[in-house]
Amino acid sequence: MTENDIREHYANRPVKPVYHTLENDTMKLFCASIGPDTLPPLLLIHGAPGAWYGYLRLLDDSLLQQRFHLISVDRPGYGYSRKGRKPLTGIDQQAHQIAHALSLNKSGRTAVVLGRSYGAPIAARLAMLYPDKVKHLLMVAPPIDPDREKFFWFSKWGKLPVVQLFLPGRLNTATAEKYAHPAELQQLQSCWSGLCLPVTVMQGGNDWLVDPANLDFAKQVLADTQTNFIFLPEAGHLITNSHPDLVRELILEAAVHTDER
């Protein structure tokens, strides 16, 4: 979406986002928030490529607006969160930087964190690193198995410098992430046992971007956690768009049924 598209989308809506840029010498994080900052935070982390407005369905949901301070970020390297030319492909680095978004919330309550696609392992790492700030993790179509990273015939072309000259920055960042991802997930493997909070994992059976067998991997590494595994046989990759009512229900359940920590 362009800035004009976003302005038109919100032109006649009573509830509009507030924009924030959190920046220091080493990071720049752009966030769009909706709702009073005194409500519990719901942090939304997009995939690759992506942007904060990929969660418009959730941000515009009136029921969620009543219950949460919604915060959607441009992940480091995307949109308005670009700082420097080198893509930030480290899961740990992204998790640490995105955690700063929770400073926008003044409720003193722990967050529900939702990450989809490439945002899911980052959301998981954030929950591992900041267990005192997160009460429930939702991973939607998560590519978390280092042995099941999908590469396509066109993937290799995106690495060529001459090709990158003609591609938008977000696609070059996504390509860099893709080739770094298996090694990053290998480093994450020993950390899953440290995830000590309720988790929900959703996976579609017709997902052509993320191998559905990632759900089996999740069941292995999260076997000792309080996790709800949801398999949607007919769903594709964009579950937050194709099943918004179910996603909303799961978010609301996470807020209601999880004890405050």
N, C-alpha and C positions, 0 to 999 in steps of 0.2 A: 504494500500500500504506500502511496505517496502521502505527503503532509496534507495535500488537498483532500485526498480520500478520507483521511482521518478526521479532518475538520468537517467535511460533509456528513460523515457518519454520526458525529456527535452534535451537529448543528441544532437539532430539535430534541435532543435527549435531555431530560432534567438532571441526570447525573453524569458528570464529565470527569475525566482523569485529571490529576494534578501531576506535573512532571518534576522530577528531581534529578540532579546530577551530583553524584558523590565522587569526589576526586582528590587524589593526593599525588605525591611524586611518582608512585608506581602503579596506580590504577585509576580507571575512570569507569563509573558504573551509572548507566542511565536507567531510571525506574519510572513507571507510570503507576500511580496509586489511585484507588477509588475507595471512598468511605472514610469515616472518622478514624483517626489513628489511635483512638481509645478502645476500639474493638480488637478482638484477637486477630493476629496476622495470618493471612493466607498468601504464601509466596509461590509464584508461578515461574517455572524455568523452562524455556523453549528448547527445541532441538536444533539440528544443523541442516541447512541454514535456517534462520528464523528471526523473529523479532518479538518485542513485547506484545504487539497487536495481534499476534497469532492466537491469543487467548481472549479475543473480544467476546465470544459467546459467554465465557465465565465472568468476565469483567462487567458485562451488561446484565447479568442475571440478578433480578431484584431480590430474590431470596438470599443469595450469597451476599449481596450488598447490605442486607439487614443484619447479617451475622458476623461479617468479617471486614477487616481493613485489608483490601486486596492489593497486592503489590506484584506487578509483572515487570521483569527486567529485560533489557537487552543484554545478553550474555557478553562477557569480555571478547572483543574482536568483532562484534556485530553492531549494526545500527549506530547509535550515538555512544556506544561504549568502546569505541576504538581509541587506543592510545599507542602510538608508535606503529611501525610497519610490520613487526614480527607477530604472527598469529600466536595467541595464547592457547596452547593445546593441552596443557597439564590439567588433569581433573582436580588435583589438590589446589592448584593456584586459582582455578575458577571458583571452586567451592569457598575458599577463603574470601575472595573478593565479593562474591554474591551474598555472602553472609552479612556484609555491611548494609544491605538493603533492609535488614530487620531493625536497624537503628532508627528507621523512619517511624516505627511503631512505638507508641507511648503507653500501651496497655499494661505492660509488665506480664503479659501472658505468653505462653509458648505457642509456636507456629505450627500450622499444617503446611507442609511443603509438598508441592506437586511438580514433578519433572517428567517430561515426555521425550521419547526418543533419546537423542544424545544428551538431553538435559536430565534424564533419569539417573544415570550413575553419578552425575555431579550433585544432584539433589541428595542422593544416598550418602555421598561423601560429606556433604555439608552436615547431614544429620549425625554422622559418625563423629565429626570434628567438634560439633556444637550440640551435644545432647541436652544441655540445659536450655537451649533455645527452641528445640523442636519436640513436638509431642506426637506427631503422626506423619509418616512418609507415604506418599502415593507415587508409584512408578507406572507410567503408561507406555506400553510398547517399548520396554527398555532393552537396548543392546548392551548386555552386561557380560555375556560369555565371550572371553577373548578368542576362543577357537571358532566362533561363528560370525565373525565380521564379514559382511557381504561386500564384495567388490564387483563392479559392473564393467562392461567392455569399454565404457567411456571414462572410467575412473582414472586410468593412467594418463589420459590426455590432459586432465586438469593439473597435472604436476609439471607440465612443460612450461617454461618461462614465457615462450612466445604465445602460448594459449592464454596464460594468466593475464597478459597485457590487455586482452579483450574481454575479460570476465569481470563481473562486479566483485567488489571486495569480499562480500559475504560468501560467494561461492569459493573463492580462493581460501578463505578461512575454513570453510567446511571441508575442502579437500585436505588441507593440512591436518585438520582434526581427524579425518578418516584414516589417514595413514599412520597417525600417532596412536589411534585408539586402541588397537590390540595390546600394545606394550603398556599403555596406561591401565587397561583393565587387568593385565597380569599383575601389576603392582597393587591393584585393589583387592585381589583375590584373598589375601591374608587378612583383610580388614572387615570382611562381611560378618565375622563372628562377633565383632565389637558393636554391631548395630543392636542396641538394646531399647527399642521402642516399637510400638505397633506399626505394621507396614501393610500396604495394599499394593498388589501387583496385578495389572491388567494387560492382557495380550490377545490380539486378534488372530484367528486362524488363517485369514487371507492376507496377512501382512507380507507384502513383497519387498519391503525395505529392511525389516528386522525379522530374522528367522524365528518363527514361533517356538522353536526348541529353546529359546532363551528362557521361556517359562520353566522348563525342566531344570535349567541351570539355577534359576532363582529358588526353586523348591529345594535344591541341594544345599546351596550356601545359606539359605534362610530357614533351614529345617528346625533350628532351635529357637526361632523367634516367634513372636505373635504376629503371624502373617496371614492375610486373606488373599488367596490366589483366585483370580477371575479369568476364565478363558471364554472368549466370545468367538465361536467357530466361524461365523460369517463376517466378522469385522475385519477391516483393513488396518492400515497404519494410523489413520487420523481419528482415533477413538474419541478424543475430546470434541470433535466436530460431528461425528456420526452418532455418538451416544451421549449427548450433553446432559440428558436427564439422569442417566445412570451415574455419570461422573459427579454431577451436583449432589445426588443422593449419597454417594460415598463420601464426599467432602463433608456434608452435613452430619453424617453418622460419625465421622472421625472427630468432629467437634463435640458431639453430644456424648459419645460413649467412651471417649478417652479421658481418664482422670487427669486433672490438672497436675502438672509436675513442677 
